[in-house]
């Protein structure tokens, strides 16, 4: 299993904490950045066809390089299956965009339906 693979039961809440680091392993300063999760059926699908998009909260202080993505039961109430996700950061003051994670996003079938 990949270290960045996400597995969530359908309809469950889930929190994803993302730590962004520089090449030397130090924390990336996220001041002025936004962070976003996008989940798609196929990597090449247009953004308009995304199964899920969710903005992260940049944790304080931003100099620690951490963001939190809180998924609600509604966010994960999708057809069970194997999908793809990425997490990107974008600087609001420039055109700097970085993809920091890309891996599988699996929604597992649960038993309880309510």
C-alpha contacts under 8 A as a table, 3 or more apart, distances in Angstrom:
res1	aa1	res2	aa2	distance
1	X	5	X	7.07
2	X	5	X	5.28
2	X	103	X	7.81
4	X	101	X	7.40
4	X	102	X	7.66
4	X	103	X	6.11
4	X	104	X	7.68
5	X	103	X	5.56
5	X	104	X	5.01
5	X	105	X	6.04
5	X	106	X	7.77
6	X	103	X	7.82
6	X	104	X	6.35
6	X	105	X	4.80
6	X	106	X	6.09
7	X	105	X	6.04
7	X	106	X	4.70
7	X	107	X	5.94
7	X	108	X	6.88
8	X	12	X	6.88
8	X	14	X	7.29
8	X	76	X	7.54
8	X	105	X	7.97
8	X	106	X	6.33
8	X	107	X	5.07
8	X	108	X	5.94
9	X	12	X	5.62
9	X	76	X	7.61
9	X	107	X	5.52
9	X	108	X	4.52
9	X	109	X	6.00
9	X	110	X	5.81
10	X	73	X	7.78
10	X	76	X	5.44
10	X	77	X	5.12
10	X	78	X	6.29
10	X	79	X	7.44
10	X	80	X	6.44
10	X	107	X	5.61
10	X	108	X	5.72
10	X	109	X	5.74
10	X	110	X	5.93
11	X	72	X	7.81
11	X	73	X	4.41
11	X	74	X	6.31
11	X	75	X	7.45
11	X	76	X	4.90
11	X	77	X	4.15
11	X	78	X	7.36
12	X	72	X	7.00
12	X	73	X	4.78
12	X	76	X	6.28
12	X	77	X	7.48
13	X	70	X	7.65
13	X	71	X	5.50
13	X	72	X	4.67
13	X	73	X	4.83
13	X	76	X	7.23
14	X	70	X	6.15
14	X	71	X	5.08
14	X	72	X	6.75
15	X	68	X	6.85
15	X	69	X	5.71
15	X	70	X	4.54
15	X	71	X	5.96
16	X	68	X	5.71
16	X	69	X	5.03
16	X	70	X	6.45
16	X	71	X	7.92
17	X	66	X	6.97
17	X	67	X	5.81
17	X	68	X	4.56
17	X	69	X	6.39
18	X	66	X	5.60
18	X	67	X	5.18
18	X	68	X	6.24
18	X	69	X	7.92
19	X	27	X	7.68
19	X	65	X	5.57
19	X	66	X	4.49
19	X	67	X	6.55
20	X	27	X	6.24
20	X	28	X	5.49
20	X	65	X	5.00
20	X	66	X	6.24
20	X	100	X	7.19
21	X	24	X	7.67
21	X	25	X	5.39
21	X	26	X	5.41
21	X	27	X	4.48
21	X	28	X	4.67
21	X	65	X	6.63
22	X	25	X	5.29
22	X	26	X	5.42
22	X	27	X	6.13
22	X	28	X	5.38
23	X	26	X	7.49
27	X	63	X	6.78
27	X	64	X	5.35
27	X	65	X	5.06
28	X	63	X	6.54
28	X	64	X	6.75
28	X	65	X	4.74
29	X	62	X	5.84
29	X	63	X	4.16
29	X	64	X	6.41
29	X	65	X	5.35
30	X	33	X	5.18
30	X	34	X	7.74
30	X	58	X	7.29
30	X	62	X	4.92
30	X	63	X	5.99
30	X	64	X	7.68
30	X	65	X	5.50
30	X	66	X	7.70
31	X	62	X	5.24
31	X	63	X	6.67
32	X	91	X	5.66
32	X	92	X	5.80
32	X	93	X	6.91
33	X	89	X	6.22
33	X	90	X	5.22
33	X	91	X	4.24
33	X	92	X	5.82
34	X	55	X	7.65
34	X	56	X	7.31
34	X	58	X	7.22
34	X	89	X	5.48
34	X	90	X	5.30
34	X	91	X	6.48
34	X	92	X	7.13
35	X	55	X	5.99
35	X	56	X	5.26
35	X	57	X	7.41
35	X	58	X	7.31
35	X	67	X	7.20
35	X	87	X	6.87
35	X	88	X	5.64
35	X	89	X	4.38
35	X	90	X	6.51
36	X	53	X	7.03
36	X	54	X	5.69
36	X	55	X	4.42
36	X	56	X	5.63
36	X	87	X	5.50
36	X	88	X	5.48
36	X	89	X	6.55
37	X	52	X	7.82
37	X	53	X	5.52
37	X	54	X	5.15
37	X	55	X	6.32
37	X	56	X	7.35
37	X	69	X	7.61
37	X	85	X	6.91
37	X	86	X	5.85
37	X	87	X	4.53
37	X	88	X	6.77
38	X	50	X	6.70
38	X	51	X	7.73
38	X	52	X	5.79
38	X	53	X	4.45
38	X	54	X	6.64
38	X	85	X	5.45
38	X	86	X	5.59
38	X	87	X	6.51
39	X	50	X	5.79
39	X	51	X	5.47
39	X	52	X	5.05
39	X	53	X	6.36
39	X	83	X	6.73
39	X	84	X	5.59
39	X	85	X	4.27
39	X	86	X	6.81
39	X	105	X	7.22
40	X	43	X	6.34
40	X	45	X	6.72
40	X	49	X	7.23
40	X	50	X	4.72
40	X	51	X	5.19
40	X	52	X	7.08
40	X	83	X	5.78
40	X	84	X	5.34
40	X	85	X	6.27
41	X	45	X	7.18
41	X	50	X	7.39
41	X	51	X	6.96
41	X	82	X	7.37
41	X	83	X	4.72
41	X	84	X	6.16
42	X	45	X	5.44
42	X	83	X	6.79
42	X	84	X	6.47
43	X	84	X	6.29
43	X	85	X	7.95
45	X	49	X	6.29
45	X	50	X	7.23
46	X	49	X	5.48
46	X	50	X	7.02
47	X	50	X	5.23
50	X	53	X	6.79
52	X	75	X	6.95
54	X	69	X	7.11
54	X	71	X	7.81
55	X	69	X	6.75
56	X	67	X	5.98
56	X	68	X	5.29
56	X	69	X	4.48
56	X	70	X	7.28
57	X	67	X	5.45
57	X	68	X	5.18
57	X	69	X	6.44
58	X	62	X	6.32
58	X	65	X	7.95
58	X	66	X	6.17
58	X	67	X	4.29
58	X	68	X	6.47
59	X	62	X	5.85
59	X	64	X	7.81
59	X	65	X	7.74
59	X	66	X	5.51
59	X	67	X	5.26
59	X	68	X	6.87
60	X	63	X	7.70
60	X	64	X	7.56
61	X	64	X	6.01
62	X	65	X	5.69
62	X	66	X	6.87
71	X	74	X	7.96
71	X	75	X	5.73
71	X	76	X	6.91
72	X	75	X	5.05
72	X	76	X	6.60
73	X	76	X	5.34
73	X	77	X	5.98
74	X	77	X	5.10
75	X	78	X	7.51
76	X	107	X	7.39
78	X	107	X	7.39
79	X	107	X	7.32
80	X	106	X	7.45
80	X	107	X	4.76
80	X	108	X	5.17
80	X	109	X	5.23
81	X	106	X	5.86
81	X	107	X	5.33
81	X	108	X	6.58
82	X	104	X	6.93
82	X	105	X	6.15
82	X	106	X	4.58
82	X	107	X	6.51
83	X	104	X	5.80
83	X	105	X	4.91
83	X	106	X	5.79
83	X	107	X	7.80
84	X	102	X	7.35
84	X	103	X	5.82
84	X	104	X	4.51
84	X	105	X	5.11
84	X	106	X	7.94
85	X	101	X	7.85
85	X	102	X	5.63
85	X	103	X	5.67
85	X	104	X	6.08
85	X	105	X	5.83
86	X	99	X	6.86
86	X	100	X	7.41
86	X	101	X	5.19
86	X	102	X	4.21
86	X	103	X	6.60
87	X	99	X	5.90
87	X	100	X	5.77
87	X	101	X	5.13
87	X	102	X	6.69
88	X	97	X	6.88
88	X	98	X	5.50
88	X	99	X	4.30
88	X	100	X	5.73
88	X	101	X	7.25
89	X	97	X	5.76
89	X	98	X	5.36
89	X	99	X	6.53
89	X	100	X	7.25
90	X	95	X	7.39
90	X	96	X	5.79
90	X	97	X	4.48
90	X	98	X	6.56
91	X	94	X	5.55
91	X	95	X	6.57
91	X	96	X	5.41
91	X	97	X	6.60
92	X	95	X	7.56
99	X	102	X	7.42
110	X	113	X	7.51
